[in-house]
Amino acid sequence: MVKFEFDENKSRSNFEKHGIDFYTA
């Protein structure tokens, strides 16, 4: 998603918690 893209550092942690669902999407 956009909000996750602009925050690569923060997004990396979020993706791990969500199971990298958004990262692969």
Secondary structure, DSSP 8 states (H G I E B T S, - for coil): -HHHHS-HHHHHHHHHHHTSHHHH-
